[in-house]
Amino acid sequence: MAMNAGTVALTVNGRARELRLEPRVSLLDALREHLGLTGSKKGCDQGTCGACTVRVDGRRVLACLTLAVACEGREVTTIEGLAPDGGLHPMQRAFVERDAFQCGYCTPGQIMSAVALLDEGHAADDGEIAEWMSGNLCRCAAYPNIRAAIRDVRDAAGGA
């Protein structure tokens, strides 16, 4: 049985957007299929891999488990909006410099979580970084390089 679509007003990467969506559409599907923002990846679609991590009002969320309608009136930031000036965010630059990706599939979610991790103050040491990044899986096992990239950005910002 199909549900009735309604208008959902989202602010994504600083831009107001209106979409016709069924109430059960996930934020991930709204971003990828309706807005063409394909940086956030659909990995497990069960909230266990972190490939779909985005930020909503500055907090990291799993877009596959978040309903788009629940994000009305909130600011959604995707990997595409992380550096709105068209350049690279320091974390993106650090991932490139530290070769913190291999296949790249998990990279957008890893970067979004890494930026949030620093904002949350959970980067005192490698153990804490690993713990707070544990919701983001990398099948290629680039974890040492991911932690190095996070440390680089943390140290450049002058704090833990």
N, CA, C and O of each residue as an XYZ file, in Angstrom:
640
protein
N       0.844     -1.165      0.000
C       0.000      0.000      0.000
C       0.895      1.235      0.000
O       1.753      1.389      0.869
N       0.691      2.106     -0.972
C       1.494      3.313     -1.115
C       1.011      4.384     -0.148
O      -0.187      4.549      0.082
N       1.963      5.098      0.403
C       1.642      6.211      1.282
C       1.555      7.480      0.435
O       2.102      7.535     -0.666
N       0.883      8.472      0.939
C       0.749      9.719      0.214
C       2.016     10.550      0.334
O       2.552     10.744      1.425
N       2.482     11.035     -0.808
C       3.641     11.913     -0.813
C       3.213     13.294     -0.359
O       2.090     13.732     -0.608
N       4.114     13.955      0.300
C       3.873     15.321      0.744
C       5.113     16.156      0.494
O       6.165     15.628      0.134
N       4.990     17.429      0.679
C       6.122     18.319      0.490
C       6.988     18.309      1.743
O       6.496     18.472      2.860
N       8.271     18.116      1.535
C       9.247     18.123      2.620
C      10.243     19.226      2.302
O      10.896     19.213      1.259
N      10.349     20.172      3.211
C      11.286     21.285      3.042
C      12.575     20.969      3.799
O      12.574     20.837      5.023
N      13.658     20.850      3.062
C      14.955     20.546      3.658
C      15.938     21.668      3.359
O      15.867     22.303      2.307
N      16.842     21.906      4.278
C      17.976     22.788      4.012
C      19.197     21.886      3.955
O      19.618     21.314      4.961
N      19.751     21.773      2.762
C      20.882     20.873      2.545
C      22.062     21.696      2.025
O      21.973     22.364      0.995
N      23.156     21.628      2.760
C      24.368     22.356      2.395
C      24.084     23.848      2.203
O      24.616     24.490      1.297
N      23.230     24.380      3.083
C      22.915     25.792      3.074
C      21.883     26.232      2.054
O      21.606     27.424      1.922
N      21.319     25.290      1.342
C      20.347     25.626      0.293
C      18.982     25.032      0.629
O      18.866     23.835      0.892
N      17.952     25.876      0.618
C      16.587     25.407      0.887
C      16.082     24.625     -0.325
O      16.216     25.064     -1.468
N      15.503     23.468     -0.051
C      14.973     22.597     -1.108
C      13.612     22.078     -0.694
O      13.380     21.812      0.485
N      12.708     21.930     -1.653
C      11.406     21.317     -1.395
C      11.277     20.083     -2.265
O      11.521     20.123     -3.471
N      10.890     18.985     -1.632
C      10.777     17.701     -2.323
C       9.397     17.107     -2.076
O       8.797     17.336     -1.026
N       8.900     16.351     -3.036
C       7.684     15.558     -2.847
C       8.138     14.158     -2.474
O       8.687     13.427     -3.299
N       7.900     13.793     -1.210
C       8.374     12.514     -0.698
C       7.285     11.811      0.079
O       6.433     12.447      0.699
N       7.321     10.492      0.039
C       6.495      9.707      0.949
C       7.114      9.828      2.340
O       8.326     10.006      2.458
N       6.314      9.737      3.381
C       6.832      9.917      4.749
C       7.913      8.919      5.142
O       8.704      9.203      6.040
N       7.968      7.774      4.505
C       8.933      6.733      4.881
C      10.277      6.835      4.157
O      11.138      5.978      4.355
N      10.478      7.862      3.321
C      11.729      8.002      2.575
C      12.853      8.401      3.531
O      12.719      9.345      4.310
N      13.942      7.676      3.457
C      15.089      7.986      4.318
C      15.786      9.251      3.817
O      15.660      9.636      2.654
N      16.512      9.871      4.714
C      17.307     11.031      4.339
C      18.311     10.634      3.258
O      18.550     11.401      2.325
N      18.892      9.455      3.375
C      19.861      8.989      2.383
C      19.230      8.911      0.997
O      19.810      9.390      0.022
N      18.057      8.317      0.907
C      17.398      8.211     -0.397
C      16.979      9.584     -0.924
O      17.048      9.826     -2.129
N      16.547     10.481     -0.041
C      16.193     11.836     -0.477
C      17.421     12.537     -1.046
O      17.340     13.191     -2.086
N      18.551     12.402     -0.370
C      19.777     13.040     -0.837
C      20.240     12.459     -2.161
O      20.525     13.201     -3.101
N      20.318     11.144     -2.240
C      20.872     10.490     -3.423
C      19.904     10.499     -4.607
O      20.277     10.879     -5.717
N      18.670     10.081     -4.365
C      17.743      9.859     -5.472
C      16.947     11.093     -5.875
O      16.542     11.218     -7.030
N      16.721     12.002     -4.937
C      15.895     13.169     -5.244
C      16.706     14.451     -5.431
O      16.282     15.354     -6.153
N      17.861     14.533     -4.787
C      18.679     15.740     -4.907
C      19.963     15.513     -5.700
O      20.682     16.469     -5.992
N      20.256     14.281     -6.049
C      21.454     13.986     -6.830
C      22.756     14.159     -6.073
O      23.816     14.287     -6.686
N      22.693     14.163     -4.744
C      23.889     14.262     -3.917
C      24.341     12.844     -3.568
O      23.907     12.273     -2.568
N      25.203     12.293     -4.393
C      25.562     10.877     -4.293
C      26.833     10.626     -3.484
O      27.328      9.499     -3.454
N      27.369     11.660     -2.828
C      28.559     11.462     -2.010
C      28.318     10.533     -0.843
O      29.155      9.681     -0.547
N      27.187     10.682     -0.173
C      26.831      9.784      0.932
C      26.468      8.441      0.326
O      25.616      8.366     -0.559
N      27.102      7.392      0.792
C      26.938      6.076      0.176
C      25.947      5.196      0.924
O      25.792      5.287      2.142
N      25.289      4.347      0.158
C      24.414      3.334      0.743
C      25.244      2.067      0.864
O      25.526      1.392     -0.127
N      25.630      1.757      2.091
C      26.432      0.563      2.327
C      25.545     -0.582      2.748
O      25.137     -1.399      1.922
N      25.246     -0.644      4.025
C      24.463     -1.746      4.575
C      22.969     -1.443      4.586
O      22.153     -2.365      4.595
N      22.605     -0.171      4.587
C      21.209      0.277      4.698
C      20.565     -0.206      5.996
O      19.344     -0.337      6.080
N      21.400     -0.471      7.010
C      20.915     -0.934      8.318
C      21.563     -0.179      9.468
O      21.346     -0.522     10.630
N      22.356      0.845      9.161
C      22.975      1.645     10.202
C      24.187      1.038     10.861
O      24.553      1.454     11.960
N      24.824      0.073     10.234
C      25.968     -0.566     10.881
C      27.320     -0.240     10.247
O      28.355     -0.570     10.826
N      27.341      0.401      9.069
C      28.631      0.609      8.400
C      29.113      2.054      8.408
O      30.316      2.294      8.303
N      28.213      3.019      8.528
C      28.602      4.421      8.585
C      28.871      5.084      7.249
O      29.226      6.262      7.222
N      28.718      4.378      6.143
C      29.000      4.961      4.826
C      28.075      6.130      4.493
O      28.408      6.968      3.655
N      26.932      6.185      5.136
C      25.933      7.222      4.855
C      25.978      8.390      5.836
O      25.057      9.207      5.856
N      27.022      8.485      6.643
C      27.087      9.507      7.677
C      27.039     10.917      7.085
O      27.808     11.262      6.188
N      26.120     11.716      7.613
C      26.003     13.138      7.297
C      25.865     13.878      8.622
O      25.829     13.256      9.683
N      25.788     15.198      8.563
C      25.574     15.968      9.786
C      24.219     16.655      9.703
O      23.855     17.221      8.672
N      23.487     16.596     10.796
C      22.211     17.292     10.908
C      22.343     18.197     12.135
O      22.557     17.731     13.254
N      22.212     19.481     11.897
C      22.429     20.479     12.946
C      23.763     20.253     13.654
O      23.857     20.391     14.874
N      24.782     19.908     12.888
C      26.122     19.739     13.431
C      26.411     18.406     14.084
O      27.549     18.147     14.474
N      25.407     17.552     14.212
C      25.613     16.233     14.827
C      25.617     15.167     13.746
O      24.836     15.231     12.796
N      26.498     14.190     13.895
C      26.537     13.138     12.888
C      25.350     12.202     13.044
O      24.963     11.828     14.151
N      24.790     11.839     11.906
C      23.667     10.904     11.882
C      23.871      9.922     10.740
O      24.587     10.195      9.776
N      23.232      8.787     10.874
C      23.222      7.796      9.804
C      22.014      8.102      8.927
O      20.870      7.934      9.346
N      22.278      8.546      7.725
C      21.206      8.993      6.838
C      20.279      7.852      6.429
O      19.123      8.099      6.083
N      20.760      6.610      6.461
C      19.907      5.483      6.076
C      18.848      5.186      7.139
O      17.820      4.580      6.839
N      19.097      5.610      8.377
C      18.160      5.355      9.477
C      17.359      6.593      9.866
O      16.553      6.546     10.795
N      17.575      7.692      9.164
C      16.919      8.952      9.488
C      15.871      9.250      8.421
O      16.175      9.237      7.228
N      14.652      9.516      8.843
C      13.621      9.883      7.879
C      13.849     11.311      7.409
O      14.177     12.193      8.203
N      13.672     11.529      6.116
C      13.846     12.870      5.556
C      12.919     13.872      6.235
O      13.319     15.002      6.513
N      11.680     13.459      6.502
C      10.720     14.388      7.121
C      11.173     14.838      8.509
O      10.793     15.916      8.965
N      11.972     14.031      9.172
C      12.475     14.385     10.500
C      13.529     15.487     10.432
O      13.931     16.029     11.461
N      13.972     15.814      9.229
C      15.019     16.827      9.065
C      14.475     18.180      8.621
O      15.246     19.098      8.342
N      13.156     18.307      8.554
C      12.585     19.607      8.228
C      12.969     20.598      9.313
O      12.913     20.287     10.502
N      13.363     21.807      8.888
C      13.738     22.840      9.838
C      15.124     22.656     10.436
O      15.503     23.379     11.357
N      15.875     21.706      9.925
C      17.220     21.435     10.433
C      18.220     21.582      9.289
O      17.853     21.462      8.120
N      19.458     21.836      9.620
C      20.510     21.999      8.620
C      21.203     20.663      8.367
O      21.805     20.085      9.273
N      21.114     20.177      7.127
C      21.758     18.932      6.728
C      23.027     19.282      5.960
O      22.995     20.076      5.020
N      24.135     18.687      6.364
C      25.402     18.892      5.662
C      25.901     17.547      5.173
O      26.027     16.594      5.943
N      26.182     17.485      3.884
C      26.728     16.277      3.271
C      28.189     16.532      2.913
O      28.689     17.646      3.072
N      28.858     15.516      2.438
C      30.255     15.663      2.024
C      30.385     16.740      0.952
O      31.403     17.430      0.888
N      29.359     16.889      0.106
C      29.412     17.899     -0.948
C      29.390     19.318     -0.392
O      29.866     20.247     -1.045
N      28.844     19.491      0.806
C      28.738     20.814      1.410
C      29.752     21.087      2.501
O      29.699     22.126      3.160
N      30.671     20.163      2.695
C      31.643     20.313      3.784
C      32.549     21.521      3.561
O      32.897     22.219      4.513
N      32.925     21.766      2.329
C      33.766     22.923      1.982
C      33.029     23.715      0.906
O      33.306     23.553     -0.283
N      32.094     24.568      1.316
C      31.218     25.231      0.352
C      31.910     26.153     -0.642
O      31.310     26.525     -1.650
N      33.157     26.529     -0.382
C      33.856     27.430     -1.300
C      34.405     26.708     -2.530
O      35.028     27.336     -3.386
N      34.186     25.416     -2.625
C      34.669     24.648     -3.769
C      36.049     24.051     -3.563
O      36.511     23.263     -4.388
N      36.710     24.414     -2.479
C      38.011     23.831     -2.174
C      37.834     22.575     -1.346
O      36.745     22.003     -1.287
N      38.894     22.160     -0.719
C      38.831     20.992      0.153
C      38.810     21.441      1.611
O      39.503     22.378      2.007
N      38.000     20.748      2.388
C      38.015     20.919      3.837
C      39.361     20.364      4.330
O      39.905     19.456      3.701
N      39.910     20.881      5.430
C      41.173     20.346      5.941
C      41.156     18.825      6.131
O      42.173     18.167      5.912
N      40.009     18.260      6.537
C      39.953     16.810      6.713
C      40.037     16.101      5.362
O      40.693     15.066      5.250
N      39.393     16.635      4.356
C      39.492     16.038      3.018
C      40.939     16.077      2.534
O      41.444     15.099      1.984
N      41.596     17.209      2.743
C      42.989     17.357      2.339
C      43.862     16.348      3.086
O      44.737     15.720      2.489
N      43.625     16.192      4.389
C      44.419     15.257      5.188
C      44.205     13.817      4.735
O      45.149     13.027      4.731
N      42.981     13.465      4.356
C      42.724     12.115      3.859
C      43.519     11.856      2.583
O      44.045     10.760      2.396
N      43.610     12.845      1.710
C      44.393     12.701      0.482
C      45.872     12.588      0.823
O      46.562     11.694      0.334
N      46.355     13.501      1.665
C      47.779     13.519      2.007
C      48.221     12.256      2.738
O      49.348     11.797      2.549
N      47.354     11.693      3.563
C      47.691     10.495      4.348
C      47.268      9.196      3.667
O      47.417      8.117      4.240
N      46.741      9.295      2.445
C      46.271      8.109      1.718
C      45.328      7.304      2.613
O      45.479      6.093      2.777
N      44.353      8.012      3.186
C      43.443      7.420      4.170
C      42.225      6.783      3.516
O      41.148      6.729      4.109
N      42.397      6.313      2.320
C      41.318      5.614      1.623
C      41.965      4.687      0.607
O      43.102      4.902      0.186
N      41.239      3.669      0.225
C      41.724      2.809     -0.837
C      40.653      2.755     -1.920
O      40.798      3.389     -2.965
N      39.589      2.009     -1.682
C      38.540      1.975     -2.706
C      37.731      3.269     -2.697
O      37.161      3.646     -3.721
N      37.673      3.957     -1.552
C      36.998      5.240     -1.444
C      35.524      5.174     -1.121
O      34.900      6.213     -0.909
N      34.952      3.994     -1.075
C      33.507      3.901     -0.860
C      33.089      4.464      0.495
O      32.089      5.176      0.586
N      33.825      4.158      1.522
C      33.463      4.615      2.867
C      33.962      6.020      3.166
O      33.581      6.603      4.181
N      34.802      6.569      2.308
C      35.504      7.816      2.593
C      34.591      8.990      2.941
O      34.883      9.688      3.912
N      33.500      9.253      2.210
C      32.656     10.388      2.606
C      32.114     10.259      4.030
O      32.120     11.230      4.786
N      31.654      9.083      4.391
C      31.157      8.860      5.750
C      32.264      8.965      6.780
O      32.058      9.507      7.866
N      33.433      8.452      6.446
C      34.581      8.547      7.357
C      34.936     10.012      7.596
O      35.174     10.418      8.733
N      34.971     10.797      6.533
C      35.336     12.208      6.659
C      34.287     12.959      7.470
O      34.633     13.759      8.339
N      33.026     12.712      7.200
C      31.967     13.402      7.951
C      32.048     13.055      9.439
O      31.867     13.926     10.289
N      32.318     11.795      9.754
C      32.468     11.391     11.154
C      33.722     11.992     11.767
O      33.709     12.411     12.924
N      34.800     12.036     11.002
C      36.058     12.577     11.516
C      35.927     14.056     11.861
O      36.446     14.499     12.886
N      35.243     14.823     11.019
C      35.021     16.242     11.301
C      34.188     16.384     12.577
O      34.496     17.207     13.439
N      33.143     15.583     12.686
C      32.293     15.630     13.886
C      33.080     15.212     15.123
O      32.939     15.819     16.184
N      33.896     14.192     14.993
C      34.720     13.697     16.093
C      35.568     14.824     16.683
O      35.651     14.967     17.903
N      36.189     15.614     15.830
C      37.007     16.726     16.315
C      36.144     17.786     16.981
O      36.510     18.318     18.029
N      35.000     18.096     16.377
C      34.086     19.075     16.973
C      33.591     18.622     18.341
O      33.371     19.441     19.234
N      33.418     17.312     18.499
C      32.931     16.744     19.755
C      34.036     16.634     20.808
O      33.747     16.400     21.981
N      35.291     16.800     20.403
C      36.404     16.701     21.339
C      36.782     15.284     21.705
O      37.197     15.024     22.834
N      36.644     14.361     20.763
C      36.954     12.949     21.035
C      38.180     12.475     20.264
O      38.153     11.411     19.645
N      39.253     13.259     20.300
C      40.434     12.883     19.526
C      41.716     13.018     20.334
O      42.759     13.377     19.788
N      41.648     12.734     21.626
C      42.816     12.907     22.490
C      43.965     11.975     22.111
O      45.128     12.375     22.160
N      43.652     10.752     21.737
C      44.681      9.785     21.365
C      44.079      8.775     20.394
O      42.882      8.811     20.112
N      44.916      7.875     19.886
C      44.445      6.910     18.893
C      43.344      6.002     19.424
O      42.444      5.618     18.678
N      43.407      5.659     20.699
C      42.365      4.813     21.283
C      41.017      5.503     21.270
O      40.003      4.894     20.928
N      41.004      6.763     21.638
C      39.749      7.513     21.640
C      39.241      7.728     20.215
O      38.043      7.613     19.956
N      40.151      8.038     19.292
C      39.749      8.195     17.892
C      39.136      6.895     17.384
O      38.070      6.914     16.768
N      39.789      5.781     17.632
C      39.278      4.484     17.170
C      37.899      4.196     17.762
O      37.002      3.725     17.062
N      37.738      4.481     19.048
C      36.447      4.224     19.704
C      35.340      5.067     19.084
O      34.267      4.547     18.776
N      35.586      6.362     18.896
C      34.540      7.264     18.411
C      34.341      7.186     16.900
O      33.374      7.735     16.371
N      35.254      6.505     16.202
C      35.094      6.267     14.765
C      34.625      4.839     14.495
O      34.508      4.436     13.338
N      34.359      4.079     15.539
C      34.051      2.653     15.375
C      32.768      2.387     14.602
O      32.568      1.268     14.129
N      31.909      3.358     14.460
C      30.686      3.181     13.686
C      30.885      3.327     12.194
O      29.945      3.156     11.418
N      32.110      3.644     11.785
C      32.433      3.785     10.369
C      33.401      2.682      9.974
O      34.558      2.676     10.396
N      32.923      1.757      9.169
C      33.730      0.611      8.769
C      34.443      0.870      7.452
O      33.916      1.534      6.560
N      35.653      0.333      7.349
C      36.448      0.407      6.126
C      36.858     -1.010      5.764
O      37.682     -1.620      6.445
N      36.283     -1.527      4.696
C      36.610     -2.900      4.288
C      38.045     -3.033      3.823
O      38.599     -4.132      3.836
N      38.664     -1.919      3.406
C      40.048     -1.947      2.942
C      41.047     -1.820      4.089
O      42.253     -1.930      3.871
N      40.562     -1.591      5.298
C      41.383     -1.509      6.514
C      42.392     -0.364      6.470
O      43.558     -0.550      6.818
N      41.952      0.805      6.048
C      42.811      1.988      6.015
C      42.826      2.711      7.360
O      43.200      3.882      7.424
N      42.430      2.038      8.420
C      42.290      2.665      9.726
C      43.530      3.422     10.222
O      43.382      4.536     10.723
N      44.741      2.870     10.107
C      45.911      3.636     10.590
C      46.054      4.984      9.870
O      46.395      5.990     10.493
N      45.795      5.001      8.577
C      45.918      6.232      7.804
C      44.771      7.194      8.120
O      44.964      8.410      8.123
N      43.587      6.657      8.384
C      42.452      7.486      8.783
C      42.766      8.174     10.107
O      42.540      9.375     10.259
N      43.288      7.409     11.063
C      43.651      8.006     12.359
C      44.750      9.055     12.187
O      44.730     10.091     12.852
N      45.700      8.790     11.303
C      46.774      9.766     11.055
C      46.209     11.059     10.472
O      46.643     12.146     10.854
N      45.260     10.960      9.566
C      44.638     12.144      8.972
C      43.905     12.948     10.046
O      43.987     14.176     10.078
N      43.195     12.252     10.916
C      42.474     12.930     11.999
C      43.454     13.627     12.929
O      43.228     14.767     13.333
N      44.545     12.941     13.270
C      45.569     13.554     14.129
C      46.153     14.810     13.482
O      46.372     15.816     14.156
N      46.402     14.747     12.177
C      46.961     15.903     11.467
C      46.052     17.121     11.586
O      46.516     18.224     11.876
N      44.761     16.916     11.363
C      43.817     18.030     11.429
C      43.680     18.510     12.870
O      43.631     19.712     13.131
N      43.618     17.572     13.792
C      43.558     17.938     15.225
C      44.763     18.782     15.606
O      44.614     19.829     16.236
N      45.946     18.338     15.232
C      47.178     19.029     15.632
C      47.296     20.391     14.941
O      47.796     21.343     15.539
N      46.849     20.487     13.716
C      46.885     21.768     12.989
C      45.930     22.778     13.629
O      46.166     23.986     13.586
N      44.841     22.262     14.227
C      43.876     23.135     14.884
C      44.334     23.507     16.290
O      43.763     24.392     16.928
N      45.376     22.818     16.765
C      45.934     23.151     18.059
C      45.207     22.599     19.269
O      45.224     23.209     20.338
N      44.560     21.434     19.109
C      43.893     20.877     20.288
C      43.587     19.413     20.144
O      43.771     18.823     19.079
N      43.120     18.833     21.224
C      42.757     17.408     21.223
C      41.272     17.270     21.290
O      40.756     16.152     21.300
